[in-house]
Amino acid sequence: MAWWWQRQGLGETAGDTAPAGVLARTGWARSVGGANPYLTLFARAGTSRADADAAVRALDIHELPAARGCTYVVPAEHFALALQVGRSAPEADLSVLAKLGVDRSEVDKLCEAVLDVVGDDPLDPAKLKDRLGDAVRNLGEAGRKRGQTTTLPSALGLLQAAGEIRRVPVNGRLDQQRYGYVRWSAPRTGVSDETARAALARLYFDWTGPASLAHFRWFSAFSAANAKAAIADLDLVDVGDGLLLPAALRDEYETFERPAAPSYSLLAGIDAFILLRRDHRSLLDDADVDLATPGDKPLTALADLPDHPIVDRGRIVGLWQYDAGEERVVWWSFRAPEDPDALRAAIARTEQYVRDQLGDARSFSLDSPKARAPRIEALKKAAGGPGRPRSR
């Protein structure tokens, strides 16, 4: 676990610390309108929100539909690959539209109409609908029940996946989901889909190896056949339990020693360290496997973490949330920390960053202080434990 941690750039900072360099080296940052992209960069390189936003404006990094069709913040050198491996995901929406009486030709015409009106100045969906007029069909109550109120979102999804438009955050921030759309001519890889899948696999195992084929399939959503083909020529070695590692890293992996001194990081719940394998159970100490979290089930009974994690040298050692009303991090440590002062210093750094630069640490766009209140109270009531929230 400590090896994964240092490969993820959570130990001593090394290499390019610009936002694009961090994401290229440690993995794309999942974005769902929450704080994860900012927390990802802050935890690895101390990146300010202003510097992250500047990288977005400069198109050094950008939020794109990528693996599984999910949105990630991706470095410029990976724009073409991210789009290619996620290109087919929006097609699923077309099957929903077909059941609502919308055929592909109608959507294709709408795509052409969108390209006619979108230019260099961002247009939000409301303005787009006004300009497109009758080209956008309202799908009524039947569409609402299927999550498709009009035909516009499907057209926008197809055009984004094709790299013909891109969406830009209205206020320049990554931790919200209000966008305008502009024309774009995205770069192309110039390679086949098979080669692109292999390129993604190479990145993946470099970011997070050793990992299993099942881990990679979850991240990529590739079929079993495509996943096996993608790793066939990567020179991966099995280091036990079906975990695969690039052969060039084997000696380094086998001689790596866990640092003696604690090193704490407060990450987002969907940080790449957690999400690339979506296997938080493997990041728990054996003594914590059956631990029941405050107000919830044992961690191993949950598909995902109920809160953001506190990590120490590759182990999840606690949980945290941000209390926006009190402007402080509320946290709970599974057991007495090895270095309480170091842990409190890490908490204080993150607290100051969230309070002064982000204002909140939402998990996703619809997250809110009110929605988080039960989790915050549960952590506060973890009474008597070493992670009892400190008083201000």
C-alpha positions, -999 to +999 in steps of 0.1 A: +000+000+000+029+024+007+041+017-028+008+028-043+009+058-021+043+070-033+034+062-069+004+084-065+027+113-055+015+114-019+049+109-004+078+132-012+069+155-041+090+146-072+089+155-108+068+182-125+045+199-100+025+219-125-011+208-126-007+191-160+024+173-148+008+160-116-022+146-135+000+130-162+022+114-136-004+102-110-037+098-128-067+118-141-088+135-114-125+124-114-147+154-116-184+155-106-187+191-096-170+185-063-137+195-048-117+164-058-096+180-087-085+208-063-078+185-034-059+161-057-035+188-068-032+203-033-024+170-017+004+162-042+019+196-050+004+222-027-013+237-058-034+268-051-069+271-065-058+301-085-030+281-102-054+252-109-080+276-124-052+293-145-042+259-159-078+253-169-080+287-187-048+280-205-061+245-216-031+229-198-058+207-181-094+203-190-125+184-179-134+158-205-156+127-209-130+100-206-128+064-193-163+049-190-176+081-204-171+097-169-157+132-166-121+136-155-098+165-154-071+155-178-037+170-189-034+183-224-010+155-235-039+131-228-068+150-243-069+129-275-066+096-257-092+104-230-117+113-257-110+082-278-114+057-249-146+073-238-161+081-272-187+053-273-203+061-239-228+087-251-242+063-276-261+047-246-283+078-244-295+072-280-311+039-270-331+058-244-341+084-270-352+056-294-376+043-268-390+078-266-396+080-304-364+099-313-343+084-341-306+089-347-312+111-378-330+137-356-302+138-331-276+141-359-295+171-373-296+187-339-258+182-336-254+200-369-276+228-356-256+231-324-224+234-344-240+262-364-247+283-333-218+275-310-187+297-314-159+311-293-182+327-267-196+302-242-234+295-245-251+279-216-279+253-222-307+279-218-292+302-244-286+272-267-322+261-265-333+297-273-311+298-304-319+263-315-357+267-312-377+238-326-346+218-334-347+208-297-376+185-289-392+185-254-397+149-244-424+155-218-432+135-187-421+102-204-387+117-210-384+131-175-390+097-160-361+084-181-338+113-173-341+129-207-363+160-206-351+172-241-330+160-269-303+186-263-282+169-236-277+138-259-265+160-287-241+179-265-228+146-251-221+133-286-204+165-297-182+166-266-172+130-270-163+137-306-142+167-295-162+192-316-173+212-287-161+216-251-177+229-220-162+255-199-171+264-163-192+296-161-171+310-132-139+292-141-141+268-112-140+230-113-161+224-082-195+233-097-215+222-127-226+253-145-212+254-180-211+271-213-202+254-246-177+266-272-165+252-305-134+230-304-112+210-327-098+185-303-065+167-310-066+132-324-044+103-314-041+090-350-041+055-337-067+026-337-090+020-309-071-011-300-038+009-297-056+036-277-069+010-252-033-003-248-021+032-242-047+037-215-036+004-199+000+015-199-009+047-182-031+029-157-006+004-145+021+031-143-002+053-122-014+025-098+003-008-104+003-034-090-034-038-099-055-066-111-072-070-145-105-066-127-094-033-113-084-021-148-117-033-162-136-013-136-117+019-144-119+015-182-152-003-187-135-024-214-149-058-221-129-088-208-116-094-243-106-058-249-090-055-215-069-086-220-058-074-255-049-040-240-024-055-216-011-083-238+021-064-249+027-043-218+053-067-201+034-069-169+044-093-141+022-109-115+036-100-080+010-121-062-028-124-059-033-115-095-018-081-091+001-069-122+030-045-123+052-032-152+083-054-152+105-023-153+092-014-119+096-048-102+130-043-086+119-009-073+087-024-059+103-053-042+130-032-025+107-003-015+105+002+022+076+020+039+089+053+054+094+052+091+078+086+098+041+091+094+030+113+065-006+123+065-028+135+036-064+145+036-078+133+002-112+135-015-133+103-014-128+099-051-091+107-052-072+085-078-055+067-049-089+054-039-108+054-072-084+039-097-091+005-082-122+013-063-110-011-036-107+008-004-107-024+016-072-032+004-061+002+019-072-007+054-050-021+081-061-056+091-071-043+125-095-018+108-112-041+083-143-047+105-143-012+120-178+004+120-177+040+110-196+066+130-233+064+121-227+038+094-218+002+086-183-014+087-161+000+060-158-033+043-196-035+039-197-002+020-190+000-018-175+035-013-162+055+016-189+075+035-165+104+040-132+117+027-102+097+038-072+105+059-042+085+045-009+077+061+018+060+039-008+040+019-033+032+047-066+048+053-064+058+089-094+081+094-122+100+078-130+137+075-157+162+063-157+200+061-182+218+083-189+249+062-209+265+090-181+263+115-154+266+088-134+237+101-125+201+092-143+175+114-123+143+116-121+109+132-090+087+135-095+050+136-070+047+164-044+068+182-022+084+155+015+076+155+023+113+153-006+134+166+012+167+159+019+157+123-018+147+118-031+179+133-007+199+111-020+181+080-056+188+091-048+224+097-032+229+063-062+213+045-087+232+067-070+265+058-069+257+021-106+247+020-117+277+041-097+303+023-096+291-013-125+267-019-152+276+007-163+240+009-152+205+002-181+190-017-180+154-028-201+161-059-222+189-074-254+183-054-235+178-021-242+206+004-236+215+040-272+206+048-269+172+030-237+164+048-250+174+083-257+138+094-222+127+085-207+157+101-227+150+133-217+113+132-180+122+131-185+148+159-201+121+181-173+097+177-167+106+213-137+094+234-117+084+203-083+099+194-099+115+163-124+134+184-127+168+165-106+194+181-122+225+196-114+258+181 
